[in-house]
């Protein structure tokens, strides 16, 4: 059931001006924020017919203006950063710091019932960022006193955290709750996404890109959407992955090498909104314009919500229950201004791309990652075949000749004779190596058994060993996953043809495994392992 | 290939050739040995009063232990108790338990053969009698008891007998007692814990009254004058009449069991309703709103369409794969036309000169080949099949309608990726749903209605507005209706190249954005859809919330909802039905339980399931009709209950979402248990035919026709025993093939066709590799669940033995004459 955002009163459709409205009526001059001034100044033009703000509480991060860093690499929360709660119905109370005692804290995420909050933080400046959880009390004043527990500790240096739904595996007696967090891999230093079972705090890494993954966001269908650096390292694309690390797929990408996409969120009507910048400045925020795609058809429905222009930059959108967005926005610095403007929190209409209400802004802070406190629909729980004890996964392709919607020439020099498997064992470019080359069947199919948890990319080779196609992005398989591909760069909206491919009538070639048989595969019909029924 | 295995393959082939030649000689009119098929050789059930003429308990030296169990006398009477009705209902037995062959199999005697094979002295009210264990006794009475001097020295009757061998080998009468020896092993065929009985008798389960009151509207039609809307309701077994102007229910007319579809005469004065479970056609006077006649038909009548002049009716029998052409006045059948597999729905073609019939299951084809379905086109002027255009890679062809103003007929379809391992669901990996278009010259085009990350599951029906501009398609699995711009749909197809029509359009998830105007939310499980004659509104039957959605096709929105006044409470059964039909159970809403089990039955496909090890390990789909007491489940026989079958494993290997909650799982299992098993049209209510009766003797025989004893585990009845014809265990029957993942295959090249058996599949038994055991399936209504064997390699029942039983491992059948073999098949079809 769709829910209504609790603080928007839809019963009062009259022309709305913040001046004199309830949001302002009780506001004492002493606590009148900069936001009020903006609202009043622009009310006649910007906020006509906007609904009245009545009751709502927000949590968001506040970052000191003096801070700097690189958000994508995780250095986005300098010391002094904090998480606050703000009751729009009692603006006179101002914000309440929820993270007293932390040297830095931020990136909050709220549980689906709206009663608990995950965030990343560190008690001392020298600590690594961990994941913490606290209760959100019913009244703002006591919120800060709610229990705080540490969920994820060293060796991970966490940068983001999300509540997930449940995951079920056949060896469990019931689905178990998960959280996801983004952190630097303790060994490689790469940004990766991890999940942790709430029950036993067991942690699994679920992304194995060579170039770093960050900004996870859970979609309503239970998948995780995340940003990943392109191989060129100058831009990012959005990918989806199941919460067990299987079936990584492109979600929103273009061939523009420098396009930067991050901070995705899903609205209740199935749009995914993210921040995009065609020429990002790798500062601490990487703000940009807002772009939306339909989750149902993400590769072909891109539309710009806020044109990228000189009007300012947006940051960390989150969905409101009524279809609008809660965003952080800052105007561009003007000439003669002593210091940069800070991010404030606004309500934005997706249809008009206009900021319809200013909610909060404190001039001395960047107010980012805003969330409405309240219940929200829980994403779909997932089940999984992954079994970490296996250590290997399978990868099969139905037709390597399929590009777009066409089938490429499969004769002469264009015939795909072999498939080269390249791995990056520890996720770094320096250790990229050829794991093996295996034959491709005449119908274009192949079937491999490959090491799990390893970034992989594939090259097709002609009969003389020359590379025909080179896969740019990296994929991986999880233990016991059987990852299927339709073609090589096939149209992502194309479904597999219903035919029995030749490669699947025999056992898989083993590639890159301890008993490595590179280019000398096991006999055609060895004993199949036979998964337990 | 090793030399040994090659030789064995040659031997195997030689044996097959020998069997084929044997069959051929019979076919040429020269049977190897003519069976003794006289009815006089076949015993009848005589009843215990006749038995007691000789076997007086006080005097007989061979007392029967059954005499000490008086409950057996009362077993038949137990079927009249209210509890019996509850047991029947929750185990998929339709109608009166006292007339159910499944119930009678244990509560009475001789029910399998039927009343035709009972003498006047037989009284079914006597319950479980002597002949329940000893078999029919007429020959024993006639021949043995008249020659009492042949009695054994110790005076025991039947001490040396085995089974009747009538028609198999002539033996001297004095060698035989002409009756089976009864022993207590037969008790186990009935006396085992049944979930159905336990639920009612021990746990006290009773079917809630509300479950008898739901309406479940499944199809509807508007009267030609537009005044009335007729709604067929499956669960209330009625036709509800709605005043279309006031949008109110005005009348309800009782019809037969499980009505499925309706058809109006051209003048709208007569309404025909097909009743699937009662195998009947109700004829309703729409003026008087009363049933004029209800005639018996056969083969699960699923739809009926009147010819354009109203003189003929076309009745689709989905279990029999025929269209019966009926004289609309007399309702006599004037012709029977063979269709594809499972005729489902039909619509008149351009000008009314043709009838287009959808078939829900694909044609029987080659093993591991992509399914091909058929649209059967009938010339209504001559009542002959004029064309059978095929729809490649498609199954579940259901709703169908002519696009007015054109010569194109549109139909719904499903494209199940039966040859692609089910290792993921994204990108339309497992099942896609779409529309087919067929032209009079037989050209067919397909497009998908799914979106890349949101399927439009289980397309049930479609209707086209009278002006041909709008098409509405119901998605029973996602509770939505797609409003299609017909012009843009046709334009999309016309603009595509022939290659795109063949390869791209049927497989492209983004294509529907070109012609789907909107997907409209309606009630639960929308099925039938129809337009008003003026095209102003469309009406959608929401089966599982007993409502009709009224849709403005131009606005593409629901403007009203008509309540059919069903119970508002949601019972466990109702919840189970909703879960069964809802695709929200699967990632991307790609499929529901119903997607593979239309009407609780099969889709005629085999699928490669990841749990079996990916590659090429298909397993045949099995029916859900009346399976509660046929545990264990799954072809490996590893699931002892339906809860396990439908529980977590389903989530992990199929739906990829979180498993059902315990409460939901209980409800789902309850619903699945109640899916009724339709009556078998191969079985005469009076009992088995002579051929079937002979086949039963073959089925139960213990010796070959050459007199060799058949080991108990190689007799048909040895494994297929009891009411459901399953001993509920597993057995290896020589059907293990190279594609069964756990088998070590000593072949050098799987693609060397010479290394395989006649079907291109390899047999392991002759290379010293153990057979895998598979669940012994029940055989009820097996005539209608092709293909057969665990992997669906046998397209017909006959193929099970003519192609896959060369070494008599699946029952001894190599010695059978063609007549005996045909008798056996006839009997199996009657189960």
Interface residues (C-beta under 8 A of the other chain):
Chain A: X165 X166 X167 X168 X169 X170 X175 X221 X222 X242 X246 X247 X249 X270 X295 X296 X297 X298 X299 X300 X380 X381 X382 X383 X384 X385 X394 X396 X398 X405 X407 X447 X481 X482 X483 X484 X486 X491 X492 X493 X494 X495 X496 X497 X498 X499 X500 X502 X504 X505 X506 X507 X524 X525 X527 X528 X529 X530 X531 X532 X533
Chain B: X368 X370 X371 X393 X415 X416 X417 X418 X419 X420 X421 X423 X424 X426 X427 X428 X429 X432 X448 X451 X452 X453 X454 X500 X503 X504 X507 X508 X509 X510 X513 X587 X588 X610 X611 X612 X613 X614 X615 X616 X634 X636 X638 X648 X649 X651 X652 X653 X655 X656 X657 X658 X659 X739 X741 X742 X743 X744 X745 X746 X747 X748 X749 X750 X751
